[in-house]
Amino acid sequence: MALWPHLYLCIFILILWILERLFPKAMNKAEENLLVLVIFSIMAVSFGQVIARYGFNTGWDAALEFNTIAFSWLILLGMSYGIKTNLHLGVDIVLNAVPKGIAKTLSLIGAAGAMLYGLILLDSTWLALLGIDVNGGAIAYWSKMFKIGIGTEELRYPIFMQDMFDLRPRVQRWLVLVILPISLALLTYRSLQAFIDIARGKRARLISGHEAEDLVKENQNVLKD
Amino acid sequence: MHSIILFSMVLTLLFIGLPVGITLGLSSILFITFFSHDSLSSVAISLFGVGNHYTLLAIPFFIIASSYMSTGGVAKRLINFAIASVGHFRGGLAMASVLACMMFAALSGSSPATVVAIGTIAIAGMTQVGYSKEFAAGIIANAGTLGILIPPSIVMVVYAASVDVSVGRMFLAGVIPGLMAGGMLMLAIYVVARIKKLPAEEWKGFGNLVRGGKEAGWGLFLIVIIMGGIYGGVFTPTEAAVVAAVYSMFIALFVYRDMGPLQGQTWVNEDDAPHARVGFNGLVYGVSFFLIWEIMTFFIWAESETMTGGDRATWGAILSIALSIFYVYKRSSKLEESILTCLMAGFPIWGRNLSLMTRKFFPTMFGNESRKVMLEGTKTTIMLMFIIANALLFAHTLSAERIPQAITEWMLDAGFNWFTFLIAVNVLLLIGGQFMEPSGLLVIVAPVVFPIAMQLGVDPIHLGIIMVVNMEIGMITPPIGLNLFVTSGITGMSLARVVKAAMPFVAVLMVFLILVTYIPALSTALPYSIMGPEIIQ
């Protein structure tokens, strides 16, 4: 299997690392804006579709496919953002009960687990090299799609782009799927960051104990006597 | 044997503090790696394919709708309306809090949001007039759980998507149990109030009730849009959710103006002439009526051949003009101005507001505060969907190993009937609900117990409602109950004190759970009479 996708992913992560070093705040904001933009575009397309269909009896054929793909993008982009911002839920009953040193070790195992999740799904070849009977992964699947170059079902390029760049009408499937290896690489990278931060004592843990932690923090003790 | 390895791996990873999503996903991946010959490519692509569950796409929009609705102003209006309706009974303020929680639950699918939004205002109000803080906190913690039972409910969408039943029927099925649970809590409060001689508010008359209703009306109309849209057969649940999100965004930003650049800008200024105000109000009634008329008639006659869009608009226009004129006629008699002058004077106020809204449209829509609400909604969506995505992966691994079938066979052999089976489900969920987030637990448990339930002749919709009620109780039972944490957080009471305060009302919900479990008609009567029975292939 070709190794260039791996190389590109590494370069991508490296560039991201440098950019985040240089402009931490702007990059953070850009990431959040990207997520909001994705969800907003789903909302706009769906709402537009409702209006177009019931009001004017017309519609965009690819709306459904666009929405489901954008939804996948949102979830995939979100998973690494979640690791970065302590968003993901976990059970913290043991972490709260054990002494600090053990809790730290457990959190490190947690971060390593998240990294393992990303690495195996990205490409399981390294497991196969260890002698385990397994194959495939996100990169393998993506490479296959890239080689075949088949299109998505409904999603088409706008006409002017077809003319200008002499493109085939349907958007290639690999272009839609490219988020899969990228987001898994991001997840691995964020977990690695979390691992280092926890090891250095900059960050306590990977998870939040319940979904309303932020909400409670904002309203902490507002009704205390 | 394999299944034991899988389950113990999940439990170990879960308790050492891996995120729930990673736990489920990693266990499935490792299991596939070591015990099966599937390619991991298919696992990766199924992670991408989560977005293809069109039903689940409703979740982000219900979350966004509730994020906009959770902004302070709406909760305050609902509480005022609730106090105006039931405040004059003994223990009225407490009953009003429950009622406000029920209404808020109908706008938002989230329990902790309900507790924070209603709790911060209602608990303070109750302690002021002489309720004990324990009593107030206990009520809010319990009533807050209604968020997932009263439609629209995210947990119900998840159930419907994971076992493939209709979301619409699930929502309808939640109506009677939701009203009943709220009613039982209020009844319990009334009994306690009689014994403890708790204070009652004074009855301020129907005028107050109507005023409260009008204030809260814009928010409550959201329920009509969602339910009417789905049952009128007009919208799919996902479309209803999108419309709900856009509607709440519009109401919060432009009508209630609780946030964003328009915050604090009132519709009518102090210096507007009295007759202009009357005219403006009359026009507002007219326009509101027209919009509501258009939406309602659309739900009813959308498919009709005889009633066209033009007909509906004409009738709506005639009726709303009549309404405006009637209102102004009633009010203008005191002002000694003609109806026409009043109405004409109302137009400049309209013009001022519309131009304000147009000028501030983009800053309001994409401004910092709106972006913040969207981001909050996005975060919640991501958190839930990551768990659901991996839980689907896990459920897929389970069924590939035929584990649900094995459990079904074992349970049938062990002589379970529907009665004992439902007890087992209740116990399983009550324990599981202690440790897992409701939607994630549901995605895992539902595919396992669903086939057994079908074998034993349990109704699919009824099973869903039982599961949701279990999740509710899981939120207010120690050691890990989400609403307990939230209540303890905002009141500054210790967890133990909150638990003790909530206990009497948890007993009420337990009785409710038994009723819901063994009287299927409570859940199934309404959806089946309106939409026909759910058929499972």
Interface residues (C-beta under 8 A of the other chain):
Chain A: E32 N33 L35 V36 I39 F40 I42 M43 S46 F47 Q49 V50 Y54 L64 N67 T68 I69 A70 F71 S72 W73 L74 I75 L76 G78 M79 Y81 G82 I83 T85 L87 H88 L89 G90 V91 D92 I93 V94 L95 A103 L106 S107 I109 G110 G113 A114 L116 Y117 I120 L121 S124 L127 I132 D133 V134 N135 G136 G137 A138 A140 Y141 K144 L177 I179 L180 L184 R205 L206 I207 G209 H210 E211 A212 L215 V216 K217 N219 Q220 N221 V222 L223 K224 D225
Chain B: L13 L14 F15 I16 G17 L18 P19 V20 G21 I22 T23 G25 L26 I29 L30 I32 T33 F34 H37 S39 L40 S41 S42 V43 A44 I45 L47 F48 G49 V50 G51 N52 Y54 L56 L57 P60 F61 I64 P112 A113 V116 G119 T120 I123 A124 T127 K133 V234 F235 T238 E239 V242 V243 A245 V246 F298 A302 R371 M374 L375 G377 T378 K379 T380 T381 I382 M383 M385 F386 I387 A389 F435 M436 E437 G440 P479 I480 L482 F485 V486 G489 I490 T491 G492
